[in-house]
Amino acid sequence: MELHITEIPKNSEVATYNLKVVIVGDSGVGKSNIINRYCNDQFIQDGKATVGVELENKYFKANNDVLNVSIWDTAGQERFKSITNAYYRGAHGVIVVFDLTRKETFDNCKNWFNEVKNSNNQNLNNLLLIGNKSDLEDLRKVTQEQGKDLATELSKK
């Protein structure tokens, strides 16, 4: 049977399945803007830092089923780490984001990855690594090759 997936308006139908995705990374890497662009097709130039956790939903119809993808946007500041860790519970996937123009955010991806792996969610194997701000090519500090190498390294853990 062929699977047909289409996006549908928010809350237009009751979800058959709910999927939870958590997005993590250092403060200022653009996690909120990735979600805002994906869910609302908007970009906010001067966004504010996320405090605690924010939530966005995106709905899809897959054949006769309705999928609600809940994307949990977490604060990247160190003081919110204990809160963020609790949101891994029940997650079906985690997105780890770094800023291509700030090498330290790239270096910290291993810490984020280890935090996810050390969480209590034993079934959490769907991890995605995203290098953000690729439009700022003149300021880029992390090469595409470095990103690929890290993704390969992390996939073996």
C-alpha positions as CSV (number, residue, x, y, z in Angstrom):
1,M,0.0,0.0,0.0
2,E,1.3,3.4,-0.9
3,L,1.5,6.0,1.8
4,H,0.2,9.5,1.0
5,I,1.1,12.3,3.5
6,T,-0.3,15.8,3.3
7,E,-0.2,18.7,5.7
8,I,-3.5,19.7,7.2
9,P,-4.5,22.9,9.2
10,K,-3.8,22.9,12.9
11,N,-6.6,21.3,15.0
12,S,-8.7,20.6,11.9
13,E,-9.1,16.9,12.9
14,V,-8.6,14.8,16.0
15,A,-5.2,13.2,15.9
16,T,-4.9,9.4,15.6
17,Y,-1.3,9.5,16.6
18,N,0.7,12.0,18.6
19,L,4.5,12.2,18.0
20,K,6.8,14.1,20.3
21,V,10.0,15.8,19.1
22,V,12.3,17.8,21.3
23,I,14.7,20.3,19.9
24,V,17.9,21.1,21.9
25,G,21.1,23.0,21.5
26,D,23.0,26.0,23.0
27,S,21.3,29.3,23.5
28,G,21.1,31.4,20.3
29,V,21.6,28.7,17.7
30,G,18.2,29.3,16.2
31,K,16.1,26.5,17.5
32,S,13.0,28.7,17.8
33,N,13.4,30.0,14.3
34,I,13.7,26.5,12.8
35,I,10.5,25.6,14.5
36,N,8.8,28.8,13.5
37,R,9.8,28.5,9.9
38,Y,8.7,24.8,9.8
39,C,5.4,25.2,11.6
40,N,4.3,28.8,10.6
41,D,6.5,29.6,7.6
42,Q,7.8,32.7,9.4
43,F,11.2,34.0,10.3
44,I,11.7,36.4,13.2
45,Q,14.9,38.4,12.9
46,D,15.2,39.6,16.5
47,G,13.8,36.7,18.4
48,K,13.8,36.5,22.2
49,A,15.5,33.7,24.1
50,T,13.2,30.8,25.0
51,V,12.5,30.6,28.7
52,G,11.8,27.0,29.9
53,V,10.0,25.2,27.0
54,E,7.6,26.3,24.2
55,L,5.5,24.0,22.1
56,E,4.4,24.0,18.4
57,N,2.3,21.5,16.6
58,K,2.1,20.4,13.0
59,Y,-0.6,18.1,11.6
60,F,-0.5,15.7,8.8
61,K,-2.9,13.2,7.2
62,A,-1.3,9.9,6.3
63,N,-3.8,7.9,4.3
64,N,-6.7,7.8,6.9
65,D,-4.7,8.6,10.0
66,V,-4.1,12.1,11.4
67,L,-0.6,12.7,12.9
68,N,0.0,15.5,15.4
69,V,3.8,16.2,15.6
70,S,4.4,18.2,18.8
71,I,7.8,20.0,18.7
72,W,9.1,21.0,22.1
73,D,11.4,24.0,21.9
74,T,13.8,24.0,24.8
75,A,15.9,26.8,26.4
76,G,19.6,26.4,25.6
77,Q,20.9,28.2,28.7
78,E,22.7,26.1,31.3
79,R,20.3,27.1,34.1
80,F,17.4,25.3,32.2
81,K,19.2,22.0,31.7
82,S,17.4,20.2,34.5
83,I,14.1,21.2,33.0
84,T,15.1,20.2,29.5
85,N,16.1,16.7,30.6
86,A,12.6,16.0,31.7
87,Y,11.2,16.7,28.3
88,Y,13.1,13.7,26.7
89,R,10.6,11.4,28.5
90,G,8.1,10.1,25.9
91,A,9.9,11.7,23.0
92,H,10.0,9.9,19.6
93,G,12.9,12.0,18.3
94,V,15.4,14.7,19.3
95,I,16.9,17.4,17.1
96,V,20.3,18.7,18.2
97,V,21.1,22.2,16.6
98,F,24.3,24.1,16.4
99,D,25.2,27.5,14.9
100,L,27.5,27.2,11.9
101,T,29.0,30.6,12.8
102,R,29.9,29.7,16.4
103,K,32.3,26.7,16.7
104,E,31.7,26.3,20.5
105,T,28.0,25.4,19.8
106,F,29.2,22.7,17.4
107,D,31.7,21.4,20.0
108,N,28.9,21.3,22.5
109,C,26.8,18.9,20.3
110,K,28.5,15.9,21.8
111,N,27.4,17.1,25.3
112,W,23.8,17.5,24.1
113,F,23.9,14.1,22.4
114,N,25.3,12.4,25.5
115,E,22.6,14.1,27.6
116,V,19.9,12.6,25.3
117,K,21.5,9.2,25.3
118,N,21.8,9.2,29.1
119,S,18.2,10.2,29.6
120,N,15.7,7.7,30.9
121,N,14.1,7.3,27.4
122,Q,15.7,3.9,26.4
123,N,13.7,3.9,23.1
124,L,15.0,7.2,21.9
125,N,17.0,6.4,18.8
126,N,15.8,9.0,16.3
127,L,18.4,11.8,16.5
128,L,18.9,14.5,14.0
129,L,21.9,16.9,13.9
130,I,21.3,20.3,12.2
131,G,23.8,23.0,11.4
132,N,21.8,26.3,11.4
133,K,22.5,29.8,9.9
134,S,24.0,28.5,6.6
135,D,22.9,31.8,5.0
136,L,25.7,33.5,6.9
137,E,28.4,32.0,4.7
138,D,31.0,34.7,5.3
139,L,30.8,34.1,9.1
140,R,30.9,30.3,8.9
141,K,33.2,28.6,11.4
142,V,32.1,24.9,10.9
143,T,32.7,23.3,7.5
144,Q,30.2,20.9,5.9
145,E,32.8,18.2,6.2
146,Q,33.1,18.7,10.0
147,G,29.4,18.5,10.3
148,K,29.3,15.2,8.3
149,D,32.1,13.8,10.4
150,L,30.4,14.6,13.6
151,A,27.1,13.1,12.4
152,T,28.9,9.9,11.4
153,E,30.7,9.8,14.8
154,L,27.6,10.3,16.8
155,S,25.6,7.7,14.8
156,K,28.0,5.1,16.0
157,K,27.4,5.7,19.7
